[in-house]
Amino acid sequence: MRHTLPIAPQFYVTAPQPCPYLEGRMERKLFTALQGEGADRVNNALSQQGFRRSQNVLYRPSCSDCAACLSARIDVAAFRPSKSQKRAVRRNAHLTRRATSPWATEDQYALFRRYLDTRHADGGMADMDVFEFAAMIEETPIRSRVVEYTDPGAQTLIAVSLTDVLEDGVSMVYSFYTPDLPQASLGTWMILDHIEIARENGLPYVYLGYWVPGSPKMGYKSNFAGLEVYSGGGWKRVSDPDAFSAALHPAGTEPIAEQVANISLPDRRPTRA
């Protein structure tokens, strides 16, 4: 009988490049490949430690002189909607939700292009073509869903979220929506609906990606009650968003080797051959 142990994840660091959220700053990411039979276990373990998925890569900010990017999630049990969030729910009550396997369609790409051209024309994804879009949606080694929101009256695709299903929640990997309905607050409403999805499935968290205090692009995430951020090796409740704005110049950022050493990996389960 032979036992084969899976190879432990190898971690790498990207070269510094301009930060897309805070002007004049440089970003750097710690990342590892997400592959093999243990991909789901690795994704679950690292998502709980502030990592995010992009296709078959898991990454986490590891900037040398800034700690502003904070992985964020909503504690479903602690969430209570604000008045404006209740209005967003009412405005979009007519939309229907459909969750499918991760498969890209022409309608999705057309909506994606309109969204980028209107809201993020100078962003890092602005030049993404249909093949790259399909790869973003379909190249996933773990349990993922495409959540589509449609206006049944007009038979129009209104919004889409690529969503991972984790053992302790749902993770909104990437979302986009029609730019023609600014008063509908579709971005906020999609998060609210994912809170309902998590609640319906008995999952405690909705993972939102990164909250960046001081960045107008990311400030909306602090509007959700029950928000937690991964900071200092653990999840902390955000009771006062201003308390996290001072992390732009941390006194001492851990060396990369120390950061990697502190990452908890899932048990390496041998397979029998």
Salt bridges, closest charged atoms under 4 A:
GLU27 OE2 - LYS29 NZ 3.90
ASP75 OD2 - ARG237 NH2 3.00
ASP117 OD1 - ARG113 NH2 2.90
GLU148 OE1 - ARG98 NH2 2.94
ASP151 OD2 - HIS94 NE2 3.99
ASP164 OD2 - ARG53 NE 2.61
ASP180 OD2 - ARG114 NH2 2.20
ASP193 OD2 - ARG97 NE 2.89
GLU196 OE2 - ARG199 NH1 2.55
GLU200 OE1 - ARG97 NH1 3.28
GLU228 OE1 - ARG73 NE 2.87
GLU228 OE2 - ARG237 NH2 3.23
